[in-house]
Amino acid sequence: MLNPTEKPFLHTDGPAVMATGLVHRVRQPLTPGPHPTVVMLHGRSGDEDVMWVFAQALPPTWLLLAPRGIKVDPDGGYAWHPRTPDEWPCLYEFGEAVTAVTHFIHALPQQYNADPNHIYLMGFSQGAATAYALAMTYPRLIKGIAGLVGFVPEACDAAVQIQALDGLPIFMAVGTSDPLIPYARAQMCAQTLRTTGANLTYHEYATGHKLNAQGMRDLQAWWQHQHEQFAND
């Protein structure tokens, strides 16, 4: 179990940051490892604190980490990619973010006793796009993705052609009134994930750029299913 009285610990320097390459918060289970692990990627203008609202949907015995984005965002906080208005970045433009998060993931088994065969990503908005980009670049590195009101990078034809996400479990949440990720684009992104071979669990909600109460329940159910699959591996 996770310690219910323990606030996720912030590492801004020291050995943990040297090993992982990123400032991050971590909440470690009290149970012995290796631990199934979720790396939570915030959206633009976020930081390592904002994703913990979704921790309530996650299995209570898993290792949870939230790294800080690699770019200082001009609107405050941090970002994974310096997106400009009306521009949808291509897959290759996420290269720096993918490299940073990949390095972070590779450090987790030694640093936190993460199970290297059961590392998942959960991203919000631009964090979801970063998660999709990483999976398309390194298809076997992660075990699943929860993408919350995010988007799929442009120019991922090569990943589509080889069906790079073959069987990868993905939870995709879409807000039908989202002013930042238009509904039509979200539909196109869902189709792209399907054509890459992902095992897509798609949900849409009558809401904006957020996850509503029903979305949280659906997310929790999806994570519970992943936990059951882990227990059976």
MIDOSE-1310 file (N, C-alpha, C; in nm, 2 decimals, decimal comma, always signed):
residues 233
mlnp	+0,08/-0,12/+0,00/+0,00/+0,00/+0,00/+0,09/+0,13/+0,00; +0,03/+0,23/-0,05/+0,09/+0,36/-0,03/+0,07/+0,42/+0,11; +0,17/+0,49/+0,16/+0,15/+0,55/+0,29/+0,05/+0,67/+0,27; -0,07/+0,66/+0,33/-0,17/+0,76/+0,31/-0,14/+0,90/+0,37
tekp	-0,04/+0,90/+0,47/+0,00/+1,02/+0,53/+0,12/+1,09/+0,47; +0,17/+1,03/+0,37/+0,30/+1,08/+0,31/+0,27/+1,16/+0,19; +0,31/+1,28/+0,19/+0,30/+1,36/+0,07/+0,41/+1,32/-0,03; +0,38/+1,32/-0,16/+0,48/+1,28/-0,26/+0,61/+1,37/-0,24
flht	+0,72/+1,30/-0,24/+0,84/+1,37/-0,20/+0,90/+1,44/-0,32; +0,94/+1,56/-0,31/+1,00/+1,64/-0,41/+1,15/+1,63/-0,42; +1,20/+1,59/-0,53/+1,35/+1,59/-0,55/+1,38/+1,70/-0,65; +1,45/+1,80/-0,61/+1,50/+1,91/-0,69/+1,65/+1,90/-0,73
dgpa	+1,72/+1,82/-0,65/+1,86/+1,80/-0,68/+1,90/+1,67/-0,61; +2,03/+1,65/-0,60/+2,08/+1,53/-0,54/+2,08/+1,41/-0,62; +2,11/+1,29/-0,57/+2,13/+1,17/-0,65/+2,01/+1,13/-0,73; +1,89/+1,15/-0,68/+1,77/+1,11/-0,76/+1,76/+1,19/-0,89
vmat	+1,79/+1,32/-0,88/+1,78/+1,40/-1,00/+1,90/+1,37/-1,09; +2,01/+1,35/-1,03/+2,13/+1,31/-1,12/+2,10/+1,18/-1,19; +2,04/+1,09/-1,13/+2,02/+0,96/-1,19/+1,91/+0,97/-1,30; +1,80/+1,04/-1,27/+1,68/+1,04/-1,36/+1,69/+1,15/-1,46
glvh	+1,76/+1,26/-1,43/+1,78/+1,37/-1,52/+1,67/+1,47/-1,51; +1,56/+1,45/-1,42/+1,45/+1,54/-1,41/+1,41/+1,57/-1,27; +1,38/+1,69/-1,23/+1,31/+1,72/-1,11/+1,18/+1,64/-1,11; +1,15/+1,59/-0,99/+1,02/+1,50/-0,98/+0,97/+1,49/-0,84
rvrq	+0,85/+1,45/-0,83/+0,79/+1,41/-0,71/+0,77/+1,26/-0,72; +0,78/+1,19/-0,61/+0,76/+1,04/-0,61/+0,69/+1,00/-0,48; +0,60/+0,90/-0,50/+0,53/+0,84/-0,38/+0,56/+0,69/-0,39; +0,63/+0,64/-0,30/+0,67/+0,50/-0,30/+0,58/+0,41/-0,22
pltp	+0,55/+0,29/-0,27/+0,47/+0,19/-0,19/+0,54/+0,14/-0,06; +0,46/+0,10/+0,03/+0,52/+0,03/+0,15/+0,54/-0,11/+0,12; +0,49/-0,17/+0,02/+0,50/-0,31/-0,02/+0,64/-0,33/-0,08; +0,69/-0,45/-0,08/+0,82/-0,48/-0,14/+0,81/-0,48/-0,30
gphp	+0,91/-0,44/-0,37/+0,91/-0,44/-0,51/+0,96/-0,57/-0,57; +0,99/-0,56/-0,70/+0,97/-0,45/-0,79/+0,83/-0,40/-0,81; +0,81/-0,27/-0,83/+0,68/-0,21/-0,83/+0,63/-0,18/-0,97; +0,51/-0,22/-1,00/+0,45/-0,16/-1,12/+0,44/-0,01/-1,10
tvvm	+0,46/+0,07/-1,21/+0,50/+0,21/-1,20/+0,42/+0,29/-1,30; +0,37/+0,41/-1,25/+0,31/+0,51/-1,34/+0,39/+0,64/-1,34; +0,43/+0,68/-1,46/+0,50/+0,81/-1,47/+0,39/+0,91/-1,52; +0,37/+1,01/-1,45/+0,26/+1,11/-1,48/+0,31/+1,23/-1,54
lhgr	+0,27/+1,26/-1,66/+0,33/+1,38/-1,74/+0,23/+1,49/-1,75; +0,26/+1,60/-1,69/+0,17/+1,72/-1,69/+0,16/+1,78/-1,82; +0,06/+1,87/-1,84/+0,04/+1,95/-1,96/+0,12/+2,08/-1,96; +0,10/+2,15/-2,06/+0,17/+2,28/-2,08/+0,13/+2,38/-1,96
sgde	+0,23/+2,45/-1,91/+0,21/+2,54/-1,80/+0,19/+2,47/-1,66; +0,22/+2,33/-1,66/+0,20/+2,26/-1,54/+0,34/+2,24/-1,47; +0,34/+2,15/-1,38/+0,46/+2,11/-1,31/+0,44/+1,98/-1,24; +0,54/+1,94/-1,16/+0,54/+1,81/-1,09/+0,43/+1,79/-0,99
dvmw	+0,35/+1,90/-0,96/+0,25/+1,89/-0,86/+0,11/+1,87/-0,91; +0,08/+1,90/-1,04/-0,05/+1,91/-1,08/-0,12/+1,78/-1,11; -0,04/+1,67/-1,14/-0,10/+1,54/-1,18/-0,15/+1,46/-1,06; -0,12/+1,50/-0,94/-0,15/+1,41/-0,83/-0,30/+1,40/-0,80
vfaq	-0,38/+1,49/-0,86/-0,53/+1,48/-0,85/-0,58/+1,35/-0,91; -0,50/+1,30/-1,01/-0,54/+1,17/-1,07/-0,49/+1,05/-1,00; -0,41/+1,07/-0,89/-0,35/+0,95/-0,82/-0,46/+0,87/-0,75; -0,57/+0,93/-0,72/-0,68/+0,86/-0,66/-0,74/+0,75/-0,75
alpp	-0,72/+0,76/-0,88/-0,77/+0,66/-0,97/-0,67/+0,54/-0,99; -0,55/+0,56/-0,94/-0,44/+0,46/-0,96/-0,44/+0,35/-0,86; -0,39/+0,23/-0,89/-0,38/+0,12/-0,79/-0,30/+0,17/-0,67; -0,35/+0,14/-0,55/-0,28/+0,19/-0,43/-0,15/+0,13/-0,40
twll	-0,11/+0,02/-0,46/+0,02/-0,04/-0,43/+0,13/-0,01/-0,54; +0,10/+0,08/-0,63/+0,19/+0,11/-0,74/+0,28/+0,23/-0,70; +0,40/+0,23/-0,76/+0,49/+0,34/-0,75/+0,45/+0,45/-0,85; +0,44/+0,57/-0,80/+0,39/+0,69/-0,87/+0,50/+0,80/-0,88
lapr	+0,52/+0,85/-1,00/+0,62/+0,96/-1,01/+0,56/+1,06/-1,11; +0,60/+1,19/-1,08/+0,56/+1,30/-1,17/+0,68/+1,39/-1,19; +0,74/+1,38/-1,31/+0,86/+1,46/-1,34/+0,81/+1,60/-1,39; +0,90/+1,70/-1,38/+0,88/+1,83/-1,43/+0,92/+1,84/-1,58
gikv	+0,84/+1,92/-1,65/+0,87/+1,94/-1,80/+1,00/+2,00/-1,82; +1,05/+1,98/-1,94/+1,19/+2,02/-1,97/+1,21/+2,17/-2,02; +1,09/+2,23/-2,04/+1,10/+2,37/-2,09/+1,03/+2,46/-2,00; +1,08/+2,58/-1,97/+1,01/+2,68/-1,90/+0,90/+2,74/-1,99
dpdg	+0,78/+2,74/-1,95/+0,67/+2,79/-2,04/+0,65/+2,94/-2,02; +0,64/+3,02/-2,12/+0,62/+3,16/-2,11/+0,49/+3,20/-2,03; +0,40/+3,11/-2,03/+0,27/+3,14/-1,95/+0,28/+3,10/-1,81; +0,40/+3,05/-1,77/+0,42/+3,00/-1,63/+0,43/+2,85/-1,63
gyaw	+0,49/+2,80/-1,53/+0,51/+2,65/-1,52/+0,61/+2,60/-1,63; +0,59/+2,48/-1,67/+0,68/+2,41/-1,76/+0,60/+2,34/-1,87; +0,68/+2,30/-1,97/+0,62/+2,23/-2,08/+0,72/+2,12/-2,13; +0,66/+2,03/-2,21/+0,75/+1,93/-2,28/+0,78/+1,97/-2,42
hprt	+0,70/+2,06/-2,48/+0,73/+2,11/-2,61/+0,68/+2,26/-2,62; +0,76/+2,35/-2,67/+0,72/+2,49/-2,67/+0,62/+2,52/-2,78; +0,50/+2,46/-2,77/+0,40/+2,48/-2,87/+0,35/+2,62/-2,89; +0,33/+2,67/-3,01/+0,28/+2,80/-3,04/+0,13/+2,78/-3,08
pdew	+0,05/+2,89/-3,06/-0,09/+2,88/-3,09/-0,12/+2,84/-3,24; -0,22/+2,76/-3,26/-0,26/+2,71/-3,39/-0,16/+2,62/-3,46; -0,07/+2,56/-3,38/+0,03/+2,48/-3,44/+0,03/+2,34/-3,37; +0,03/+2,23/-3,45/+0,03/+2,10/-3,39/+0,16/+2,04/-3,42
pcly	+0,25/+2,01/-3,32/+0,38/+1,97/-3,34/+0,39/+1,83/-3,40; +0,49/+1,81/-3,48/+0,52/+1,68/-3,54/+0,59/+1,58/-3,44; +0,58/+1,45/-3,47/+0,65/+1,35/-3,38/+0,79/+1,39/-3,36; +0,87/+1,42/-3,46/+1,01/+1,45/-3,44/+1,04/+1,57/-3,35
efge	+0,94/+1,66/-3,34/+0,96/+1,78/-3,25/+0,95/+1,74/-3,11; +0,90/+1,62/-3,07/+0,90/+1,58/-2,94/+1,02/+1,50/-2,90; +1,12/+1,50/-2,99/+1,24/+1,42/-2,97/+1,31/+1,45/-2,84; +1,33/+1,58/-2,80/+1,40/+1,62/-2,68/+1,32/+1,57/-2,56
avta	+1,19/+1,58/-2,56/+1,11/+1,54/-2,45/+1,11/+1,38/-2,44; +1,10/+1,32/-2,55/+1,10/+1,17/-2,55/+1,24/+1,12/-2,50; +1,35/+1,18/-2,54/+1,48/+1,14/-2,48/+1,48/+1,16/-2,33; +1,43/+1,27/-2,28/+1,44/+1,30/-2,14/+1,35/+1,20/-2,06
vthf	+1,23/+1,18/-2,11/+1,14/+1,09/-2,03/+1,19/+0,94/-2,04; +1,25/+0,91/-2,16/+1,31/+0,77/-2,17/+1,42/+0,75/-2,07; +1,51/+0,85/-2,06/+1,62/+0,84/-1,97/+1,56/+0,83/-1,83; +1,46/+0,91/-1,79/+1,40/+0,90/-1,66/+1,35/+0,76/-1,63
ihal	+1,28/+0,70/-1,73/+1,22/+0,57/-1,71/+1,33/+0,46/-1,69; +1,44/+0,47/-1,77/+1,55/+0,38/-1,76/+1,61/+0,38/-1,62; +1,61/+0,49/-1,55/+1,67/+0,51/-1,42/+1,58/+0,45/-1,31; +1,46/+0,43/-1,33/+1,36/+0,40/-1,22/+1,39/+0,26/-1,16
pqqy	+1,42/+0,16/-1,23/+1,44/+0,03/-1,16/+1,55/+0,04/-1,06; +1,66/+0,10/-1,09/+1,77/+0,11/-0,99/+1,74/+0,21/-0,88; +1,68/+0,32/-0,92/+1,66/+0,43/-0,82/+1,54/+0,40/-0,73; +1,43/+0,34/-0,78/+1,31/+0,32/-0,70/+1,26/+0,18/-0,70
nadp	+1,33/+0,09/-0,75/+1,29/-0,05/-0,76/+1,16/-0,07/-0,84; +1,15/+0,01/-0,95/+1,04/+0,00/-1,05/+1,06/-0,13/-1,12; +0,95/-0,19/-1,16/+0,95/-0,31/-1,24/+0,97/-0,27/-1,39; +1,08/-0,30/-1,45/+1,10/-0,25/-1,59/+1,00/-0,30/-1,69
nhiy	+0,94/-0,41/-1,66/+0,84/-0,47/-1,75/+0,70/-0,42/-1,73; +0,68/-0,33/-1,63/+0,54/-0,28/-1,60/+0,55/-0,13/-1,57; +0,59/-0,05/-1,66/+0,60/+0,09/-1,65/+0,50/+0,15/-1,75; +0,41/+0,23/-1,69/+0,30/+0,30/-1,76/+0,32/+0,45/-1,76
lmgf	+0,25/+0,51/-1,86/+0,25/+0,66/-1,86/+0,11/+0,71/-1,85; +0,09/+0,82/-1,78/-0,04/+0,89/-1,78/-0,01/+1,03/-1,81; -0,07/+1,09/-1,91/-0,04/+1,22/-1,95/-0,17/+1,31/-1,97; -0,16/+1,43/-1,94/-0,26/+1,53/-1,95/-0,23/+1,63/-2,06
sqga	-0,31/+1,64/-2,16/-0,29/+1,74/-2,27/-0,16/+1,72/-2,34; -0,07/+1,81/-2,33/+0,06/+1,80/-2,39/+0,14/+1,68/-2,34; +0,11/+1,65/-2,21/+0,18/+1,53/-2,15/+0,13/+1,40/-2,21; +0,00/+1,40/-2,26/-0,05/+1,28/-2,33/+0,02/+1,27/-2,47
atay	+0,04/+1,38/-2,53/+0,11/+1,38/-2,66/+0,25/+1,33/-2,65; +0,31/+1,37/-2,54/+0,45/+1,32/-2,51/+0,45/+1,17/-2,49; +0,35/+1,12/-2,42/+0,34/+0,98/-2,39/+0,32/+0,90/-2,52; +0,23/+0,96/-2,61/+0,21/+0,89/-2,74/+0,34/+0,89/-2,82
alam	+0,41/+1,01/-2,82/+0,53/+1,02/-2,90/+0,64/+0,92/-2,85; +0,65/+0,90/-2,72/+0,74/+0,81/-2,67/+0,71/+0,67/-2,71; +0,58/+0,63/-2,70/+0,54/+0,49/-2,73/+0,57/+0,46/-2,88; +0,54/+0,56/-2,97/+0,57/+0,54/-3,11/+0,72/+0,53/-3,14
typr	+0,80/+0,60/-3,06/+0,94/+0,59/-3,08/+1,01/+0,47/-3,02; +0,96/+0,43/-2,90/+1,01/+0,31/-2,83/+0,90/+0,22/-2,79; +0,84/+0,15/-2,89/+0,72/+0,08/-2,87/+0,72/-0,02/-2,75; +0,83/-0,08/-2,72/+0,83/-0,18/-2,61/+0,87/-0,13/-2,48
likg	+0,89/+0,00/-2,46/+0,94/+0,05/-2,33/+0,83/+0,05/-2,23; +0,71/+0,08/-2,27/+0,60/+0,10/-2,17/+0,49/-0,01/-2,19; +0,41/-0,02/-2,08/+0,31/-0,13/-2,08/+0,17/-0,07/-2,11; +0,15/+0,06/-2,11/+0,02/+0,12/-2,14/+0,02/+0,27/-2,12
iagl	-0,08/+0,34/-2,17/-0,09/+0,48/-2,16/-0,23/+0,52/-2,12; -0,25/+0,61/-2,03/-0,37/+0,68/-2,01/-0,35/+0,83/-2,06; -0,42/+0,86/-2,17/-0,41/+0,99/-2,23/-0,54/+1,07/-2,20; -0,52/+1,18/-2,13/-0,63/+1,26/-2,08/-0,63/+1,39/-2,16
vgfv	-0,74/+1,41/-2,24/-0,77/+1,53/-2,32/-0,64/+1,58/-2,39; -0,57/+1,49/-2,46/-0,45/+1,52/-2,53/-0,46/+1,51/-2,68; -0,35/+1,50/-2,75/-0,35/+1,49/-2,89/-0,23/+1,40/-2,93; -0,25/+1,35/-3,05/-0,14/+1,27/-3,11/-0,05/+1,36/-3,20
peac	+0,08/+1,35/-3,19/+0,16/+1,44/-3,28/+0,14/+1,41/-3,42; +0,16/+1,51/-3,50/+0,15/+1,50/-3,65/+0,27/+1,42/-3,70; +0,26/+1,38/-3,83/+0,37/+1,32/-3,90/+0,42/+1,19/-3,83; +0,33/+1,10/-3,80/+0,37/+0,98/-3,74/+0,33/+0,86/-3,83
daav	+0,35/+0,89/-3,96/+0,31/+0,79/-4,07/+0,39/+0,66/-4,05; +0,52/+0,68/-4,02/+0,60/+0,56/-4,01/+0,55/+0,47/-3,89; +0,51/+0,53/-3,78/+0,46/+0,45/-3,67/+0,33/+0,38/-3,71; +0,25/+0,45/-3,79/+0,12/+0,39/-3,84/+0,15/+0,27/-3,93
qiqa	+0,25/+0,29/-4,02/+0,28/+0,19/-4,12/+0,32/+0,06/-4,06; +0,40/+0,07/-3,95/+0,45/-0,06/-3,89/+0,36/-0,10/-3,77; +0,25/-0,03/-3,75/+0,16/-0,06/-3,64/+0,24/-0,06/-3,51; +0,31/+0,05/-3,48/+0,41/+0,05/-3,37/+0,34/+0,02/-3,23
ldgl	+0,22/+0,05/-3,21/+0,15/+0,03/-3,08/+0,08/-0,10/-3,07; +0,12/-0,19/-3,15/+0,05/-0,32/-3,16/+0,01/-0,38/-3,02; -0,12/-0,37/-2,99/-0,18/-0,43/-2,87/-0,16/-0,34/-2,74; -0,09/-0,23/-2,75/-0,07/-0,15/-2,63/-0,20/-0,09/-2,58
pifm	-0,23/-0,12/-2,45/-0,35/-0,07/-2,39/-0,34/+0,09/-2,38; -0,44/+0,16/-2,43/-0,45/+0,30/-2,42/-0,59/+0,34/-2,38; -0,60/+0,42/-2,27/-0,72/+0,49/-2,23/-0,72/+0,63/-2,29; -0,82/+0,67/-2,36/-0,82/+0,80/-2,42/-0,95/+0,87/-2,38
avgt	-0,93/+0,99/-2,31/-1,04/+1,07/-2,27/-1,05/+1,19/-2,35; -1,17/+1,22/-2,40/-1,19/+1,34/-2,49/-1,30/+1,42/-2,43; -1,28/+1,56/-2,43/-1,39/+1,65/-2,40/-1,46/+1,70/-2,52; -1,59/+1,68/-2,54/-1,65/+1,72/-2,66/-1,66/+1,87/-2,67
sdpl	-1,64/+1,94/-2,56/-1,65/+2,09/-2,57/-1,51/+2,15/-2,54; -1,41/+2,07/-2,56/-1,27/+2,12/-2,53/-1,23/+2,23/-2,62; -1,20/+2,35/-2,57/-1,16/+2,46/-2,65/-1,01/+2,45/-2,70; -0,93/+2,37/-2,64/-0,79/+2,35/-2,68/-0,76/+2,24/-2,77
ipya	-0,83/+2,13/-2,75/-0,82/+2,01/-2,84/-0,96/+1,99/-2,91; -0,98/+2,05/-3,03/-1,11/+2,05/-3,09/-1,15/+1,90/-3,11; -1,28/+1,88/-3,10/-1,34/+1,75/-3,11/-1,30/+1,68/-3,23; -1,31/+1,75/-3,35/-1,27/+1,68/-3,47/-1,13/+1,63/-3,47
raqm	-1,04/+1,71/-3,41/-0,90/+1,67/-3,41/-0,89/+1,55/-3,31; -0,96/+1,55/-3,20/-0,95/+1,44/-3,11/-1,00/+1,31/-3,18; -1,10/+1,32/-3,26/-1,15/+1,20/-3,34/-1,04/+1,15/-3,43; -0,97/+1,24/-3,50/-0,86/+1,20/-3,59/-0,75/+1,13/-3,51
caqt	-0,72/+1,19/-3,39/-0,61/+1,13/-3,31/-0,65/+0,99/-3,26; -0,78/+0,97/-3,23/-0,82/+0,83/-3,19/-0,81/+0,74/-3,31; -0,84/+0,78/-3,43/-0,82/+0,69/-3,54/-0,68/+0,66/-3,57; -0,59/+0,76/-3,55/-0,45/+0,73/-3,56/-0,40/+0,63/-3,47
lrtt	-0,44/+0,63/-3,34/-0,40/+0,53/-3,24/-0,46/+0,40/-3,28; -0,58/+0,39/-3,33/-0,63/+0,26/-3,38/-0,55/+0,20/-3,49; -0,51/+0,29/-3,59/-0,43/+0,24/-3,70/-0,29/+0,20/-3,67; -0,24/+0,25/-3,55/-0,11/+0,21/-3,51/-0,12/+0,07/-3,43
ganl	-0,24/+0,02/-3,42/-0,25/-0,11/-3,36/-0,28/-0,11/-3,21; -0,30/+0,01/-3,15/-0,33/+0,02/-3,01/-0,46/-0,05/-2,97; -0,46/-0,10/-2,85/-0,58/-0,15/-2,79/-0,65/-0,04/-2,72; -0,73/+0,04/-2,79/-0,78/+0,17/-2,75/-0,91/+0,15/-2,67
tyhe	-0,91/+0,21/-2,55/-1,04/+0,23/-2,48/-1,07/+0,38/-2,48; -1,17/+0,41/-2,56/-1,21/+0,55/-2,60/-1,33/+0,59/-2,52; -1,32/+0,71/-2,45/-1,43/+0,77/-2,39/-1,44/+0,92/-2,42; -1,56/+0,97/-2,44/-1,58/+1,11/-2,46/-1,68/+1,16/-2,36
yatg	-1,66/+1,29/-2,32/-1,74/+1,35/-2,21/-1,79/+1,49/-2,25; -1,91/+1,52/-2,20/-1,96/+1,65/-2,23/-1,90/+1,76/-2,14; -1,77/+1,79/-2,17/-1,69/+1,88/-2,08/-1,59/+1,94/-2,17; -1,51/+2,03/-2,10/-1,40/+2,10/-2,17/-1,27/+2,04/-2,15
hkln	-1,17/+2,11/-2,13/-1,03/+2,06/-2,12/-1,00/+2,01/-1,98; -1,07/+1,91/-1,95/-1,06/+1,85/-1,81/-1,12/+1,71/-1,81; -1,11/+1,64/-1,70/-1,17/+1,51/-1,68/-1,28/+1,53/-1,58; -1,40/+1,50/-1,61/-1,51/+1,51/-1,51/-1,53/+1,39/-1,42
aqgm	-1,63/+1,39/-1,34/-1,64/+1,28/-1,24/-1,66/+1,14/-1,31; -1,74/+1,14/-1,42/-1,75/+1,01/-1,49/-1,62/+0,97/-1,55; -1,55/+1,06/-1,60/-1,41/+1,03/-1,65/-1,32/+0,97/-1,55; -1,33/+1,03/-1,42/-1,24/+0,97/-1,32/-1,29/+0,83/-1,29
rdlq	-1,41/+0,80/-1,29/-1,46/+0,67/-1,26/-1,41/+0,57/-1,37; -1,43/+0,61/-1,50/-1,38/+0,53/-1,61/-1,23/+0,51/-1,60; -1,16/+0,61/-1,57/-1,01/+0,60/-1,56/-0,97/+0,50/-1,45; -1,04/+0,51/-1,33/-1,01/+0,42/-1,22/-1,04/+0,27/-1,27
awwq	-1,15/+0,25/-1,34/-1,18/+0,12/-1,38/-1,08/+0,07/-1,48; -1,03/+0,15/-1,57/-0,93/+0,11/-1,66/-0,80/+0,07/-1,59; -0,76/+0,15/-1,49/-0,64/+0,12/-1,41/-0,66/+0,00/-1,33; -0,78/-0,03/-1,28/-0,80/-0,15/-1,21/-0,78/-0,27/-1,30
hqhe	-0,83/-0,26/-1,42/-0,81/-0,37/-1,52/-0,66/-0,39/-1,55; -0,58/-0,28/-1,56/-0,44/-0,30/-1,58/-0,37/-0,37/-1,46; -0,42/-0,33/-1,34/-0,37/-0,40/-1,21/-0,40/-0,55/-1,21; -0,52/-0,58/-1,26/-0,55/-0,72/-1,27/-0,47/-0,80/-1,37
qfan	-0,44/-0,73/-1,48/-0,35/-0,79/-1,58/-0,21/-0,81/-1,52; -0,16/-0,71/-1,45/-0,03/-0,72/-1,39/-0,03/-0,84/-1,29; -0,13/-0,85/-1,21/-0,14/-0,96/-1,11/-0,14/-1,10/-1,18; -0,19/-1,10/-1,30/-0,19/-1,23/-1,37/-0,07/-1,26/-1,46
d	+0,02/-1,16/-1,47/+0,14/-1,19/-1,55/+0,24/-1,28/-1,49
